[in-house]
């Protein structure tokens, strides 16, 4: 296998070489959090408007939280949204 000319590096290695690995990792984390939050909202039968009212914020802010392309969401906002749906945000350095 090691001599296979069609076998390249791992995706992470490639992204690291290109200097974009942290950006892609951040995007992946945001996508997972948005997906988990949307699922929790469905489980609780909450709309974006209802979540916004419970968070005492705008529906636009909730849409930002649920949009994996929007990188302007604070950890505090994620924590508030998670608390409303009965979850919590856990961060760790590994």
Buried (B, 14 or more C-beta within 10 A) or exposed (E): EEEEEEEEEEEEEEBBEEEEBEEBEEBEEBEEBBEBBBEBBEEEEBEBEBBBBBBEBEBEBBEBBBBBEEEEBEEEBBBBBBEBBEBEBEEEEE
